[in-house]
Amino acid sequence: MFSGETRQLTLAGLRLSLGKRPFRSRPWSSGAASRRFASGGTLIPQLTKDRYPDVCRGAFSELTDRHVGHFRELLGADRVVTDEDECEGFNVDWIKNVRGYSRCILKPKTTEEVSKIMSFCNENSIAVCPQGGNTGLVGGSVPVFDEVVIWTGLMNKIISTDDTSGVVVCQAGCILENLDNHLAEMGLMMPLDLGAKGSCHIGGNVATNAGGLRLLRYGNLQGSVLGIEAG
Ligand SMILES: Cc1cc2nc3c(=O)[nH]c(=O)nc-3n(C[C@H](O)[C@H](O)[C@H](O)COP(=O)(O)OP(=O)(O)OC[C@H]3O[C@@H](n4cnc5c(N)ncnc54)[C@H](O)[C@@H]3O)c2cc1C
């Protein structure tokens, strides 16, 4: 998804159909991928804008204190990150190939908050970049320029599970492995498994139409999505 576009949708909640678990989960497939940002001595990638000078920033607003103040009022100070060092991990992709310079990370907890953020950004022409587990391998999860990052990590509630119809309703920031572990208790499983399952979010999985290890049986993930709530 192009990260400099304000009029995009941010997935906030999802309803998915599930697979029947044919066997117990495999203890040897850890797959958990760390999200830690390696600093101190490790080379960080060149800024994307310098690496690709032909890519131009859109005519979006520069972030002002008024904008940040509004986000703080909406989410509370602790869910609006502006510290440069803290922002760094959200600006660099998983394989440390590209780097943006966002100075504002927002951490909504509900669809309503996502919706309010998106309408404010739209009205004020502020570019946004939705980010889940930041395990994408093509640079889509990090800003190209100074887009505001909307991180879904606090939207991690499983809302309901129907073990008869095999339907789960959850927020976009649920970690894939947590969903799968939750379903395993009912003999169900996610129709998706991939190496980044310990870090990637279901919202990111749907946005990328992820394939993975169960692809041949269940197809790409969007085929299992029964509905989405978008802000
Ligand atoms: C070890 C490893 C193994 C992998 N194996 C596979 C594999 O087998 N198959 C496969 O398909 N991929 C694989 N991937 C790639 C990656 O894990 C998937 O693309 C995953 O679906 C991304 O999820 P995420 O939460 O990390 O999304 P992110 O990387 O955070 O974001 C990916 C894209 O989705 C957008 N996005 C994220 N959340 C939302 C949201 N709530 N609303 C709107 N847009 C959103 C972002 O803006 C970005 O464009 C692998 C990655 C790693 C590191």
Ligand as a Chemical Component Dictionary entry (heavy atoms), coordinates in Angstrom:
data_LIG
# 
_chem_comp.id                   LIG 
_chem_comp.type                 NON-POLYMER 
_chem_comp.pdbx_formal_charge   0 
_chem_comp.three_letter_code    LIG 
# 
loop_
_chem_comp_atom.comp_id 
_chem_comp_atom.atom_id 
_chem_comp_atom.alt_atom_id 
_chem_comp_atom.type_symbol 
_chem_comp_atom.charge 
_chem_comp_atom.model_Cartn_x 
_chem_comp_atom.model_Cartn_y 
_chem_comp_atom.model_Cartn_z 
_chem_comp_atom.pdbx_ordinal 
LIG C1  C1  C 0 10.744 -14.412 8.383  1  
LIG C2  C2  C 0 9.653  -13.891 7.482  2  
LIG C3  C3  C 0 8.870  -14.797 6.767  3  
LIG C4  C4  C 0 7.850  -14.332 5.919  4  
LIG N1  N1  N 0 7.115  -15.238 5.234  5  
LIG C5  C5  C 0 6.108  -14.818 4.425  6  
LIG C6  C6  C 0 5.301  -15.757 3.711  7  
LIG O1  O1  O 0 5.511  -16.961 3.773  8  
LIG N2  N2  N 0 4.294  -15.281 2.959  9  
LIG C7  C7  C 0 4.016  -13.939 2.867  10 
LIG O2  O2  O 0 3.063  -13.563 2.184  11 
LIG N3  N3  N 0 4.784  -13.025 3.530  12 
LIG C8  C8  C 0 5.818  -13.422 4.298  13 
LIG N4  N4  N 0 6.585  -12.508 4.972  14 
LIG C9  C9  C 0 6.322  -11.077 4.826  15 
LIG C10 C10 C 0 5.458  -10.476 5.976  16 
LIG O3  O3  O 0 5.579  -11.186 7.144  17 
LIG C11 C11 C 0 4.001  -10.455 5.572  18 
LIG O4  O4  O 0 3.860  -9.559  4.477  19 
LIG C12 C12 C 0 3.040  -10.022 6.692  20 
LIG O5  O5  O 0 1.727  -10.295 6.207  21 
LIG C13 C13 C 0 3.151  -8.568  7.076  22 
LIG O6  O6  O 0 2.421  -8.347  8.267  23 
LIG P1  P1  P 0 2.836  -7.152  9.257  24 
LIG O7  O7  O 0 1.849  -7.035  10.350 25 
LIG O8  O8  O 0 4.254  -7.280  9.678  26 
LIG O9  O9  O 0 2.642  -5.892  8.274  27 
LIG P2  P2  P 0 3.630  -4.662  8.073  28 
LIG O10 O10 O 0 4.953  -5.115  7.593  29 
LIG O11 O11 O 0 3.608  -3.795  9.278  30 
LIG O12 O12 O 0 2.870  -3.894  6.890  31 
LIG C14 C14 C 0 2.804  -4.460  5.587  32 
LIG C15 C15 C 0 1.898  -3.576  4.712  33 
LIG O13 O13 O 0 0.567  -3.606  5.212  34 
LIG C16 C16 C 0 0.124  -2.304  5.567  35 
LIG N5  N5  N 0 -0.659 -2.456  6.806  36 
LIG C17 C17 C 0 -0.293 -3.035  7.975  37 
LIG N6  N6  N 0 -1.279 -3.033  8.856  38 
LIG C18 C18 C 0 -2.332 -2.402  8.239  39 
LIG C19 C19 C 0 -3.649 -2.062  8.641  40 
LIG N7  N7  N 0 -4.127 -2.382  9.865  41 
LIG N8  N8  N 0 -4.442 -1.417  7.755  42 
LIG C20 C20 C 0 -3.999 -1.096  6.498  43 
LIG N9  N9  N 0 -2.757 -1.390  6.066  44 
LIG C21 C21 C 0 -1.937 -2.031  6.927  45 
LIG C22 C22 C 0 1.384  -1.488  5.769  46 
LIG O14 O14 O 0 1.166  -0.097  5.533  47 
LIG C23 C23 C 0 2.302  -2.096  4.719  48 
LIG O15 O15 O 0 2.019  -1.545  3.459  49 
LIG C24 C24 C 0 7.617  -12.946 5.807  50 
LIG C25 C25 C 0 8.400  -12.039 6.546  51 
LIG C26 C26 C 0 9.414  -12.504 7.360  52 
LIG C27 C27 C 0 10.241 -11.506 8.140  53 
# 
loop_
_chem_comp_bond.comp_id 
_chem_comp_bond.atom_id_1 
_chem_comp_bond.atom_id_2 
_chem_comp_bond.value_order 
_chem_comp_bond.pdbx_ordinal 
LIG C1  C2  SING 1  
LIG C2  C3  SING 2  
LIG C2  C26 DOUB 3  
LIG C3  C4  DOUB 4  
LIG C4  N1  SING 5  
LIG C4  C24 SING 6  
LIG N1  C5  DOUB 7  
LIG C5  C6  SING 8  
LIG C5  C8  SING 9  
LIG C6  O1  DOUB 10 
LIG C6  N2  SING 11 
LIG N2  C7  SING 12 
LIG C7  O2  DOUB 13 
LIG C7  N3  SING 14 
LIG N3  C8  DOUB 15 
LIG C8  N4  SING 16 
LIG N4  C9  SING 17 
LIG N4  C24 SING 18 
LIG C9  C10 SING 19 
LIG C10 O3  SING 20 
LIG C10 C11 SING 21 
LIG C11 O4  SING 22 
LIG C11 C12 SING 23 
LIG C12 O5  SING 24 
LIG C12 C13 SING 25 
LIG C13 O6  SING 26 
LIG O6  P1  SING 27 
LIG P1  O7  DOUB 28 
LIG P1  O8  SING 29 
LIG P1  O9  SING 30 
LIG O9  P2  SING 31 
LIG P2  O10 DOUB 32 
LIG P2  O11 SING 33 
LIG P2  O12 SING 34 
LIG O12 C14 SING 35 
LIG C14 C15 SING 36 
LIG C15 O13 SING 37 
LIG C15 C23 SING 38 
LIG O13 C16 SING 39 
LIG C16 N5  SING 40 
LIG C16 C22 SING 41 
LIG N5  C17 SING 42 
LIG N5  C21 SING 43 
LIG C17 N6  DOUB 44 
LIG N6  C18 SING 45 
LIG C18 C19 SING 46 
LIG C18 C21 DOUB 47 
LIG C19 N7  SING 48 
LIG C19 N8  DOUB 49 
LIG N8  C20 SING 50 
LIG C20 N9  DOUB 51 
LIG N9  C21 SING 52 
LIG C22 O14 SING 53 
LIG C22 C23 SING 54 
LIG C23 O15 SING 55 
LIG C24 C25 DOUB 56 
LIG C25 C26 SING 57 
LIG C26 C27 SING 58 
# 
